[in-house]
Amino acid sequence: MYQRYDAVIVGAGGAGLMAALNLAGHGHVAVISKLYPIRSHTGAAQGGIGAALGNLEEDHWEWHMFDTVKGGDYLADQDAVEILCREAVETVYELEHWGLPFSRTPDGKIAQRPFGGHTREYGKAPVRRSCYAADRTGHMILQTLYQQGIKNQVHFYNEFHLLDLLIEQGRCAGVVALCLATGEIYTFHAKAVILATGGCGRIYRVTSNALALTGDGMAVALRRGIPLEDMEFFQFHPTGIYKLGILLSEAARGEGGILRNRDGERFMQRYAPTLLDLAPRDMVSRAIYREVQQGRGIDGKNYVHLDVRHLGSEVLDQKLPDITDFVRTYLGIDPLREPVPVQPTAHYAMGGLPTDLEGRVVIDEKNTPLPGLYAAGEVACVSVHGANRLGTNSLVDILVFGRRAGRHAGKYIEENDWVPLPPSPDGPAQDLVNQLLSGNGNERAAAIRDTLQDEMMDKAGVFREAKGLEAMQQKLRELRQRYRQVKVEDRGRKYNTELLEVIELGGMIEISEALVAGALARQESRGAHSREDFPKRDDPGWLKHSLAYQTPKGIELKFKPVTITKFEPKERKY
Ligand SMILES: Cc1cc2nc3c(=O)[nH]c(=O)nc-3n(C[C@H](O)[C@H](O)[C@H](O)COP(=O)(O)OP(=O)(O)OC[C@H]3O[C@@H](n4cnc5c(N)ncnc54)[C@H](O)[C@@H]3O)c2cc1C
């Protein structure tokens, strides 16, 4: 099947929809999504969107910028962070004008609450910066944007699964996708493509990420010679529900929740005396691991307690209704009466497709753009989050840079023509599908996926060291071999979700290879990347971004400098 559009956006989460709204009106635009749009993971975001509105106390975008740079352990590109924090303010008002039902202050302004790492006056004390709609902020954002998309006549291809990216004459020429309902493969010829396919948390066993977050956009681009930036930085959120990983938003601590060990001690006092439970996530997750290692986990096990009993039913019911429900449903615990068992859960990829400030994908250390190709949202790395993202900053990122990518692509499609398609554009995708549907190996995808997730959790999780990472590389080589023998039981074409899961798994192995190569090379500890064998940050050696390329010989790494404008790297204390 052949379709032609001026621009195609892959992904209908916050980033994809925002890009689409800014492109609509400049040409013929389609959004392809493997999920029905409002099932995208953006809808699961709970805690809020950060913007220095100053509704409840003094606040400034410069403070927000400082917090973001420091929270990211000085690896973020500061020109990009400045844009993020300045444009956050107008973005929140734009959402309000589109009808987003924010929670309100008594005098009718958008309500704001504290969040990890967000402070006033450059680190003095927590500040109320997170704008929220109870603990359903992402849900409201997604609904609002989707309504606007329908109103602006964006053309949606739902349940279409991206399989390949087309590049011809050094420019992007479109994408290839599989229609779930029919099993047919479509070639989408386009002048511009925006990848907005979200994150890849499913490479880990315990994760807050939805089933669909398998990093497909990253994998497809990696195979086409595009690098992935800073993949070694993967954030673990401190408060996943024990064993399940389902997220209990940082908003619980923003509203006053406290972490306690088996002795009932508020242990964050020892790790972050100023910000306590509202220290950045990398620090709190490490603190939980340390407590557990030193025998202070609850009942000697690998979890601690989140205590919200003192907040009272009014706060829980009005400001945290969803997560209160989760705790009752999944644990059978009433958080008003009992503390909640929590453990760190794989949450957010700081790394992704390298882009410039306009969302253009760049392919080397000199930031050379690949014309016609854009990326925005969690799939991308601008980089605004550096080595560790602050809570509420992803929702800002997806909207601010989704908009910038959409705007730039809008100009690009007006000024440029289609490049011809490569010969047999859907050939590689057809081959992949045919091979998988006719393979007669005896490996089960579920078993390979289980091993991958367990091993990644163990060897490339919160703490890493050379020995474990080398063992992980070996394991990934084995998994690749086993993957070649994988058997797809369902040989049909229509609604073959098993086939798509197997395709996702192939990509997850490849992304893990990039992540592990970066983690092994980076001989320092910075933000979420914590090496037991190199416990210090090393600015002279490692204040640089990694770029991982897939080659026939395995992953090759290059490096590019960090942009520093206002804040020189300092020791990170909270
Ligand atoms: C439980 C949870 C709570 C969170 N809370 C917050 C919060 O309070 N504040 C905050 O700032 N951040 C939060 N985050 C992070 C934030 O929600 C995400 O980083 C962000 O929403 C990602 O948006 P996105 O548009 O990049 O991707 P997503 O919303 O994940 O959308 C990805 C889209 O890509 C499509 N797609 C993927 N693969 C393919 C493919 N192969 N073919 C076609 N389409 C494809 C999907 O269908 C989907 O439409 C939270 C994350 C989680 C998991």
The ligand as a MOL file (V3000), in Angstrom:
LIG
                    3D

  0  0  0     0  0            999 V3000
M  V30 BEGIN CTAB
M  V30 COUNTS 53 58 0 0 0
M  V30 BEGIN ATOM
M  V30 1 C 3.3470 6.2180 35.2510 0
M  V30 2 C 4.0370 7.4370 34.7260 0
M  V30 3 C 3.8290 8.6710 35.3260 0
M  V30 4 C 4.4830 9.8100 34.8480 0
M  V30 5 N 4.2470 11.0270 35.4490 0
M  V30 6 C 4.8330 12.1320 34.9370 0
M  V30 7 C 4.5320 13.4230 35.4880 0
M  V30 8 O 3.7300 13.5720 36.3970 0
M  V30 9 N 5.1540 14.5040 34.9610 0
M  V30 10 C 6.0480 14.3890 33.9280 0
M  V30 11 O 6.5820 15.4040 33.4890 0
M  V30 12 N 6.3210 13.1810 33.3790 0
M  V30 13 C 5.7300 12.0610 33.8530 0
M  V30 14 N 6.0070 10.8470 33.2800 0
M  V30 15 C 6.8260 10.7930 32.0580 0
M  V30 16 C 6.0080 11.2540 30.8500 0
M  V30 17 O 4.6620 10.9080 31.0340 0
M  V30 18 C 6.4870 10.6260 29.5570 0
M  V30 19 O 7.8790 10.7490 29.4420 0
M  V30 20 C 5.8310 11.3440 28.3710 0
M  V30 21 O 4.4440 11.3560 28.5220 0
M  V30 22 C 6.2070 10.7250 27.0390 0
M  V30 23 O 5.4370 11.3140 26.0310 0
M  V30 24 P 5.6770 10.9860 24.5100 0
M  V30 25 O 4.7000 11.7840 23.7280 0
M  V30 26 O 7.1140 11.1370 24.2000 0
M  V30 27 O 5.3710 9.4130 24.3840 0
M  V30 28 P 4.0850 8.5440 24.7800 0
M  V30 29 O 3.0290 9.3050 25.4520 0
M  V30 30 O 4.6240 7.3280 25.4410 0
M  V30 31 O 3.5060 8.1400 23.3590 0
M  V30 32 C 4.1980 7.2990 22.4660 0
M  V30 33 C 3.3740 7.1330 21.2200 0
M  V30 34 O 4.1480 6.4430 20.2510 0
M  V30 35 C 3.3790 5.4390 19.6420 0
M  V30 36 N 4.2820 4.3750 19.1980 0
M  V30 37 C 5.2800 3.7740 19.8940 0
M  V30 38 N 5.8620 2.8250 19.1380 0
M  V30 39 C 5.2430 2.8480 17.9450 0
M  V30 40 C 5.3810 2.1000 16.7460 0
M  V30 41 N 6.2530 1.1040 16.6130 0
M  V30 42 N 4.5520 2.3880 15.7170 0
M  V30 43 C 3.6210 3.3650 15.8170 0
M  V30 44 N 3.4390 4.0900 16.9380 0
M  V30 45 C 4.2430 3.8320 17.9740 0
M  V30 46 C 2.3900 5.0070 20.6950 0
M  V30 47 O 1.2430 4.4710 20.1080 0
M  V30 48 C 2.1040 6.3320 21.4060 0
M  V30 49 O 1.0590 7.0020 20.7520 0
M  V30 50 C 5.3680 9.6990 33.7530 0
M  V30 51 C 5.5790 8.4730 33.1520 0
M  V30 52 C 4.9350 7.3450 33.6340 0
M  V30 53 C 5.2330 6.0230 32.9770 0
M  V30 END ATOM
M  V30 BEGIN BOND
M  V30 1 1 1 2
M  V30 2 1 2 3
M  V30 3 2 2 52
M  V30 4 2 3 4
M  V30 5 1 4 5
M  V30 6 1 4 50
M  V30 7 2 5 6
M  V30 8 1 6 7
M  V30 9 1 6 13
M  V30 10 2 7 8
M  V30 11 1 7 9
M  V30 12 1 9 10
M  V30 13 2 10 11
M  V30 14 1 10 12
M  V30 15 2 12 13
M  V30 16 1 13 14
M  V30 17 1 14 15
M  V30 18 1 14 50
M  V30 19 1 15 16
M  V30 20 1 16 17
M  V30 21 1 16 18
M  V30 22 1 18 19
M  V30 23 1 18 20
M  V30 24 1 20 21
M  V30 25 1 20 22
M  V30 26 1 22 23
M  V30 27 1 23 24
M  V30 28 2 24 25
M  V30 29 1 24 26
M  V30 30 1 24 27
M  V30 31 1 27 28
M  V30 32 2 28 29
M  V30 33 1 28 30
M  V30 34 1 28 31
M  V30 35 1 31 32
M  V30 36 1 32 33
M  V30 37 1 33 34
M  V30 38 1 33 48
M  V30 39 1 34 35
M  V30 40 1 35 36
M  V30 41 1 35 46
M  V30 42 1 36 37
M  V30 43 1 36 45
M  V30 44 2 37 38
M  V30 45 1 38 39
M  V30 46 1 39 40
M  V30 47 2 39 45
M  V30 48 1 40 41
M  V30 49 2 40 42
M  V30 50 1 42 43
M  V30 51 2 43 44
M  V30 52 1 44 45
M  V30 53 1 46 47
M  V30 54 1 46 48
M  V30 55 1 48 49
M  V30 56 2 50 51
M  V30 57 1 51 52
M  V30 58 1 52 53
M  V30 END BOND
M  V30 END CTAB
M  END
